[in-house]
Amino acid sequence: MKINELYSLNEIKEQGLTEYPVKDIKAKVYVNGIKVYFFELIDSQTNYRLYSVINKRSFFL
């Protein structure tokens, strides 16, 4: 997955990403292995833009 690319919800799930519930963040957060992916909603809830990927350990600190 590439930063600033658009992905549908199906494409995100096909990558094996699992949605992680978060509070006070307007992003959709998905976890896969040791990485955390941050997506913002684009285009009337049909596409998501990947804008950040961080290490899972950094996210939970």
PyMOL commands that set and color helices and strands:
alter all, ss='L'
color gray80, all
select helices_A, chain A and resi 9-14+56-60
alter helices_A, ss='H'
color red, helices_A
select strands_A, chain A and resi 6-7+18-20+28-32+35-42+47-55
alter strands_A, ss='S'
color yellow, strands_A
deselect
rebuild
show_as cartoon
